[in-house]
Amino acid sequence: MEATLKTLIIIPIMGTAIITVMPTRTIKEKENLKNVGLITSIITFGESIRLWLGYDQQLPGFQYIAKFDWINLGNYKINMLFGIDGISLCFILLTGLLIPICILISWESVKKLEKQYIVSLFLIEILLIGVFTILDIIGFYILFEAILIPMFIIIGVWGSREQKITAAYYFFFYTLIGSVLMLISILYLYSLAGSTDYFTLLGLELDLNIQKWIFLAFFASMAVKIPKWPLHIWLPQAHVEAPVAGSVLLAGILIKLGSYGFIRFCLPLLPEGSKFFAPFVFTLAVIAILYASLTTLRQTDLKRIIAYSSVGHMGVVMLGIFSFSVIGMEGSIFLQLAHGIVSSALFIVVTLLYDRFHTRLVKYYRGITITMPLFSIFFLLFTLANIGTPLTCNFVGEILCLLGVFEVNTFIGLLGCIGMVLSAGYALFLYNRVSFGSMSPYLAGSPANRDLSRREFFCLFPLTLLTLYLGIYPKGVMELIHTSTMSIISIVS
């Protein structure tokens, strides 16, 4: 079993090594480079599926355990322990799915430093797999922060507009500075337990006052990553300037690192501290939902609209996590997966428009359905999913999160529902403005006014299938995460 987890990490490392030595002097060599990257990413996704097929959903605890010594200096020992449960497996599968889509959708838009671009994507994948499998808190911190580097490069080098450097530094410094307190708290835990191993820390009994301070330190780091209001300023800026793969990875996976950290480390290690600050988290989450929804209504940039909607959806995720109920926790995990699929697809959709017409301002678009009917169908489907329409995956996650919140606080649940109503307002307004009516004079007669290509279709089609399948039959994911969720809730309770 251990070999399978190692294989999952080794495949993208080998692919990165091969790509690094490949020549890129001619168009044919660059095409070969992209093919190798795409094939490697598909093989990695296939290995993650094999991991899922071999996973025992009924068995509590972690599976595919792997361990190696990282630091061994007399009394100072840090062993890196890796393992997978149902929660981490879901995020690994999502990561494996999005990387080949990122390579495919960037096939023609990235025209410089193609080798470095694909290597950066693989570095992010390797680090993400590490984050979701590591069971050592100092290792989690290292991998958690290391992802900043390739993502900083992707935004700063391959960003689409003049402000890309500024956006890259926004992303880097907001997330890095917030994590300093987390590192201090990890070192304090090490001084108490003599280890940073996850299972050792689970057995550590901490005083409530100590839990409060450590929770705040963790919160400072996790909240920036999610991002929670008022620490969200970097997200719209990063999305607007990032290339399409950067936006897909930010929305699909990277903003889930904070919520995953809450589920994996904060709640089990700091149960009383988490309960103490639950009203505070609820307050910020509700503000984020309402603020993001109202702010989205007045945005004029297509990417900013999707970015602000992500802030609102992650607010609902936090409501589910801190409801401390099985239904709320499972709903939050499901909604993170659903948002990773739907929001990624929406960023791809708006980027397809930008690639054709070189503007993301809503006022220039109207009547797209006339010349791009297939595109409009995909756009409509993901718009409906984004507002939580029944039979789409977002609906399942949101309804479970809100049910969990209603068990704890009816008023907070009602405010969360208002956010869902507002999301329908801005999403349907955007779709109606872009797709219907007579053709915009800015777009009429443009040679770029064409429907989806085969490559673009195959980027959106698997996301469409998952959006509908998980909305119609969510049982598979719910069974996968149920045992792991019960284990965390039992610790908190």
ABEGO torsion letter per residue (X at the ends): XAAAAAAAAAAAAAAAAAAAABBAABAAAAAAAAAAAAAAAAAAAAAAAAAAAABBAABBEBBGBBBBBABBBEABBBBBBBBBBAAAAAAAAAAAAAAAAAAAAAAAABABGAAAAAAAAAAAAAAAAAAAABABAAAAAAAAAAAAAAAAAAAAAABABAAAAAAAAAAAAAAAAAAAAAAAAAAAAAAAAGBABAAAAAABBBBAAAAAAAAAAAAAAAAAAOBBOAAAAAAAAAAAABBAAAAAAAAAAAAAAAAAAAAAAAAAABAAAAAAAAAAAAAAAAAAAAAAAAAAAABABAAAAAAAAAAAAAAAAAAAAAAGBAAAAAAAAAAAAAAAAAAAAAAAAAAAAAAAAGBABAAABBGAAAABAAAAAAAAAAAAAAAGBBGBAAAAAAAAAAAAAAAABAAAAAAAAAAAAAAAAAAAAAAAAAABEBBBAAABGBAABBBBBAAAAAAAAAAAAAAAAAAABAAAAAAAAAAAAAAAAAAAX
